[in-house]
């Protein structure tokens, strides 16, 4: 699976576009220290990556927020017009894992 990434207005957050539906209905937001994310296997796996503090599932995207003042293993490539970030390989690996099913199995509502 090819996953595109985009910068967001929040410099601590990176947007991932897997090219397919993520949530069929609604959205889901999880914070590592403030939410119970036991009903989302994907959020559980993402929070195992050191420095991840927030996960948001939208209709066709996932955003991942890192903790303030912590560097997740990213590379920054600078061009005259824009700075690009290459996300950590472990996040891409989790998101592109063929066993993950997006849509209803991504997040189980109680």
Secondary structure, DSSP 8 states (H G I E B T S, - for coil): ---EEEE-SSTTEEEEE-SS-S-SSS-EEEETTT---TT-HHHHHHHTSTTEEEEEE-SS-EEEEE-TT---S-EEEE-SS-EEEE--HHHHHHHH-TT---STTT----
